[in-house]
Each structure stands twice: as structure tokens, then as C-alpha cells.
Amino acid sequence: MQVPPPLTAVFFDLDDTLLDTAAVERRRWTRVAALVRCAAPDVSLDELHARYRALNEGRGDVDTGAVSYDDFREARLREALRPWCPLSRRLFGAYLAVSNAIADQIQPLPGAEELLTELRCQGIATAIVTNGGADWQRRKLELTGIGALVDAVVISAEVGVAKPDPLPFQRACELLGVHPGSAMMVGDNPACDIAGAEAAGLRGSLHVGPEGSPLGDVHGLLALRATG
């Protein structure tokens, strides 16, 4: 039986894998709802929220760098508000100010910093492989300090394609100088992270998050996978 190469690198998704993006989104919606209520008193917040969440058209263009995140947000909010009122410049400006201030409060998930530090101490290279706009993802890495704890960062908008395309994973392998067969992926999105890792020929992947394993269990699971 062929012995697999030793585990030499672990790749991580960023949002809702290492960073608590979901908590930011919950706080952001509370403030945005209050802003919209002032501009359109008859708005149905439940219906608006459903429309807003469903309007993901254009997100792929943000992830590949073809459209700026602010342009996407403006188009999305305008369409979400369409049944009640037009999106004024004043409302959009207030939305950006509130949204950005809350986004800047993002924090690492419990155990994220400790896990990255432990892997580094054991000589295992780490990289972040994330979908998103370059400026926003880089800002999150700087604000939280997570960027300083990994050896490489691959952002979809900077390479022009998004997960689950194999290219971001392959770029991470190139940056770290490792073979795909000696690297694993950790992420919360099976369609992007798990499927993408398989397409790129990584030795395996771990699904974390509410529907996967706790992040705190990752080191033990990696140790098991490292033996084959």
C-alpha cells in the first residue's frame, strides 16, 4: 500500500472558519434595519431581510475582482428596497458608515489564534484561502491579527477566480512550496472549501462550523488525518 506524504501544510477559509463573520452580520442587520425604518416607515423588515439575503447576484463578480464590494452593496440594497422606496444617496451613505463600523469589530473565533500558533510551532505551514474582495479581506486580516499568524494568503479577487475552482488552492501550494498531496483544507462551506480541496488534489479536508466539527477539535482531527 502506498504511504501518503506527511502533512506539511494546512489551508484555512477565513469567514466563519477563523473569523466570526456571522456575528458581525447579525449586528449589522440590526443597525441597517433601524436606518431603513426611518427612511421607509411602512417597510416590512422580515420581507426586506428575506429579499436582501436572497439578492446574491453579483457576489461572484466581487469574489473575482470584477466588481467592487461597495458597488455590489449599493445594487443589492437598492433592489431589496425597491417595493418600498428608492435608495437615496443619504441612506446609502449612512448604510456604509454603519456597516463598515460594525465590520471593523470582527473578532477571531474562539481557538483560532491558538490553533494557528500551535501548527506553526509544530512546523506545519499555514495559509488562508478565501473568497472575497481584496481590500475587505486584507482589512479583516490586519484588524484581527490573523494575517500575521499564517505563512501565506490567497484571496479570490487577487487571483481572478473563486473557490471551488482549484486555482486558489494551487496558488497556496505554490506560495508555501508544498505538494497538494501533503496539504489539507479547513472550512465551513462544503460547496467551496471541501469540494474545492478535492478538485485541487489536496490530501483531504475538514468541515468546521455549526454543521461541522468545532474549530477546537481541528488539531486532533488533523493528527488523525496526518497518519493517512
C-alpha positions as CSV (number, residue, x, y, z in Angstrom):
1,M,0.0,0.0,0.0
2,Q,1.3,3.4,-0.9
3,V,2.2,5.6,2.1
4,P,0.8,9.1,1.7
5,P,3.3,12.0,2.1
6,P,3.5,13.6,5.5
7,L,1.1,16.5,6.3
8,T,3.2,19.7,5.8
9,A,0.5,22.4,5.3
10,V,-3.0,23.3,6.3
11,F,-5.2,25.8,4.5
12,F,-8.0,27.7,6.2
13,D,-11.0,29.5,4.9
14,L,-11.4,32.9,6.6
15,D,-15.1,33.9,7.2
16,D,-16.9,31.8,9.7
17,T,-13.9,29.4,9.9
18,L,-11.3,31.6,11.6
19,L,-13.3,34.8,12.0
20,D,-16.8,35.3,13.4
21,T,-18.4,36.9,10.4
22,A,-21.9,35.6,11.2
23,A,-21.9,37.7,14.5
24,V,-20.9,40.8,12.5
25,E,-23.7,40.2,10.0
26,R,-26.3,39.9,12.8
27,R,-25.2,43.1,14.5
28,R,-25.0,44.9,11.1
29,W,-28.6,43.9,10.1
30,T,-30.0,45.3,13.4
31,R,-28.5,48.7,12.7
32,V,-29.4,48.6,9.0
33,A,-33.0,47.7,9.8
34,A,-33.2,50.8,12.1
35,L,-31.8,53.0,9.3
36,V,-34.3,51.7,6.7
37,R,-37.2,52.0,9.1
38,C,-36.5,55.8,9.4
39,A,-36.4,56.1,5.6
40,A,-39.4,53.9,4.9
41,P,-41.7,53.6,7.9
42,D,-44.0,51.1,6.1
43,V,-41.3,48.7,5.3
44,S,-41.7,45.0,6.3
45,L,-38.4,44.2,7.9
46,D,-38.9,40.5,7.6
47,E,-39.6,40.8,3.9
48,L,-36.8,43.2,3.4
49,H,-34.4,40.9,5.2
50,A,-35.5,37.9,3.1
51,R,-35.0,40.0,-0.1
52,Y,-31.7,41.3,1.0
53,R,-30.4,37.8,1.8
54,A,-31.7,36.4,-1.5
55,L,-30.0,39.0,-3.6
56,N,-26.7,37.4,-4.1
57,E,-26.4,38.2,-7.8
58,G,-23.1,39.9,-8.3
59,R,-21.4,38.3,-5.4
60,G,-19.4,36.2,-7.8
61,D,-18.2,39.3,-9.5
62,V,-16.9,40.7,-6.2
63,D,-15.1,37.4,-5.4
64,T,-13.3,37.5,-8.8
65,G,-12.4,41.2,-8.5
66,A,-14.7,42.3,-11.4
67,V,-16.9,44.5,-9.3
68,S,-16.1,46.4,-6.1
69,Y,-17.8,45.4,-2.9
70,D,-19.3,48.9,-2.5
71,D,-20.9,48.8,-5.9
72,F,-22.3,45.4,-5.2
73,R,-23.7,46.5,-1.8
74,E,-25.4,49.6,-3.4
75,A,-27.1,47.5,-6.1
76,R,-28.2,44.9,-3.6
77,L,-29.7,47.4,-1.2
78,R,-31.4,49.3,-3.9
79,E,-33.1,46.1,-5.2
80,A,-34.0,45.0,-1.8
81,L,-35.7,48.3,-1.1
82,R,-37.5,48.5,-4.4
83,P,-41.0,47.6,-3.1
84,W,-40.9,50.4,-0.6
85,C,-38.7,53.3,-1.6
86,P,-35.7,54.3,-3.8
87,L,-32.2,54.1,-2.4
88,S,-31.2,57.7,-1.7
89,R,-27.6,58.8,-1.6
90,R,-28.0,59.9,2.0
91,L,-29.4,56.5,3.0
92,F,-26.7,54.6,1.2
93,G,-24.0,56.8,2.9
94,A,-25.5,56.1,6.3
95,Y,-25.6,52.4,5.5
96,L,-22.0,52.3,4.5
97,A,-20.9,54.2,7.6
98,V,-22.8,51.9,10.0
99,S,-22.0,48.8,8.1
100,N,-18.3,49.5,7.9
101,A,-18.0,50.5,11.6
102,I,-19.6,47.2,12.6
103,A,-17.5,45.2,10.2
104,D,-14.4,46.6,11.8
105,Q,-15.4,45.0,15.1
106,I,-14.9,41.5,13.7
107,Q,-13.1,39.0,16.0
108,P,-11.4,35.7,15.6
109,L,-13.5,32.7,16.6
110,P,-12.6,31.0,19.9
111,G,-9.5,28.9,19.4
112,A,-8.5,30.2,16.0
113,E,-5.3,32.1,17.2
114,E,-4.2,29.2,19.4
115,L,-4.7,26.7,16.6
116,L,-2.6,28.7,14.1
117,T,0.1,29.3,16.7
118,E,0.3,25.6,17.6
119,L,0.5,24.5,14.0
120,R,3.3,27.0,13.4
121,C,5.2,25.7,16.5
122,Q,4.9,22.2,15.1
123,G,6.5,23.3,11.8
124,I,3.3,22.9,9.7
125,A,2.8,25.7,7.2
126,T,-0.5,27.5,7.1
127,A,-2.3,29.6,4.5
128,I,-5.6,31.3,4.2
129,V,-7.6,30.6,1.1
130,T,-10.7,32.9,1.0
131,N,-13.3,34.2,-1.4
132,G,-14.0,37.9,-1.3
133,G,-12.9,41.4,-2.3
134,A,-9.2,42.0,-1.8
135,D,-9.4,45.2,0.3
136,W,-12.0,43.9,2.7
137,Q,-10.4,40.5,3.3
138,R,-7.0,42.2,3.8
139,R,-8.5,44.6,6.3
140,K,-10.0,41.8,8.3
141,L,-6.6,40.1,8.5
142,E,-5.0,43.2,9.7
143,L,-7.7,44.2,12.2
144,T,-7.7,40.8,13.8
145,G,-4.0,40.0,13.6
146,I,-4.8,36.6,11.9
147,G,-2.7,37.6,8.9
148,A,0.4,37.6,11.0
149,L,-0.2,34.1,12.2
150,V,-0.2,32.4,8.7
151,D,2.5,31.9,6.1
152,A,0.5,32.8,3.0
153,V,-2.8,34.4,2.0
154,V,-4.7,33.7,-1.2
155,I,-7.8,35.9,-1.9
156,S,-10.0,35.1,-4.8
157,A,-10.3,38.6,-6.1
158,E,-6.5,38.8,-6.4
159,V,-6.2,35.6,-8.4
160,G,-9.3,36.3,-10.5
161,V,-11.2,33.1,-9.7
162,A,-13.1,31.9,-6.6
163,K,-13.4,28.6,-4.7
164,P,-14.3,25.9,-5.6
165,D,-12.0,26.5,-8.6
166,P,-8.8,24.6,-7.9
167,L,-6.6,27.6,-8.7
168,P,-6.7,29.4,-5.3
169,F,-5.7,26.1,-3.6
170,Q,-2.9,25.6,-6.2
171,R,-1.7,29.1,-5.6
172,A,-1.5,28.4,-1.9
173,C,0.6,25.3,-2.6
174,E,2.9,27.4,-4.8
175,L,3.4,30.1,-2.2
176,L,4.2,27.5,0.5
177,G,6.3,25.3,-1.7
178,V,4.2,22.2,-0.9
179,H,2.7,19.4,-2.9
180,P,-1.2,19.3,-2.9
181,G,-1.0,15.7,-1.6
182,S,0.6,17.0,1.6
183,A,-1.9,19.8,2.4
184,M,-5.3,19.8,3.9
185,M,-8.2,22.3,3.8
186,V,-10.3,23.5,6.8
187,G,-13.5,25.4,6.0
188,D,-17.2,25.9,6.8
189,N,-18.6,25.7,3.3
190,P,-18.7,22.3,1.8
191,A,-19.5,23.6,-1.7
192,C,-16.5,25.9,-1.8
193,D,-14.0,24.6,0.7
194,I,-14.4,20.8,0.7
195,A,-15.3,20.4,-3.0
196,G,-12.6,22.8,-4.0
197,A,-9.9,21.0,-1.9
198,E,-10.9,17.7,-3.6
199,A,-10.7,19.3,-7.1
200,A,-7.3,20.7,-6.3
201,G,-6.0,17.3,-5.3
202,L,-5.4,18.1,-1.6
203,R,-5.0,15.1,0.6
204,G,-8.2,15.9,2.5
205,S,-10.4,18.5,4.1
206,L,-12.2,19.2,7.4
207,H,-15.7,20.7,7.6
208,V,-16.0,23.0,10.6
209,G,-18.7,25.4,11.8
210,P,-22.3,24.9,13.0
211,E,-22.9,22.0,10.7
212,G,-19.3,20.5,11.0
213,S,-16.7,19.9,13.7
214,P,-15.9,22.6,16.3
215,L,-12.7,24.5,15.4
216,G,-11.2,23.4,18.7
217,D,-11.3,19.8,17.5
218,V,-9.3,20.5,14.4
219,H,-5.8,19.8,15.7
220,G,-6.8,16.4,17.0
221,L,-8.6,15.6,13.7
222,L,-5.5,16.8,11.7
223,A,-3.3,14.5,13.7
224,L,-5.5,11.6,12.8
225,R,-5.6,12.5,9.1
226,A,-1.8,13.1,9.1
227,T,-1.2,9.4,9.6
228,G,-3.2,8.6,6.5
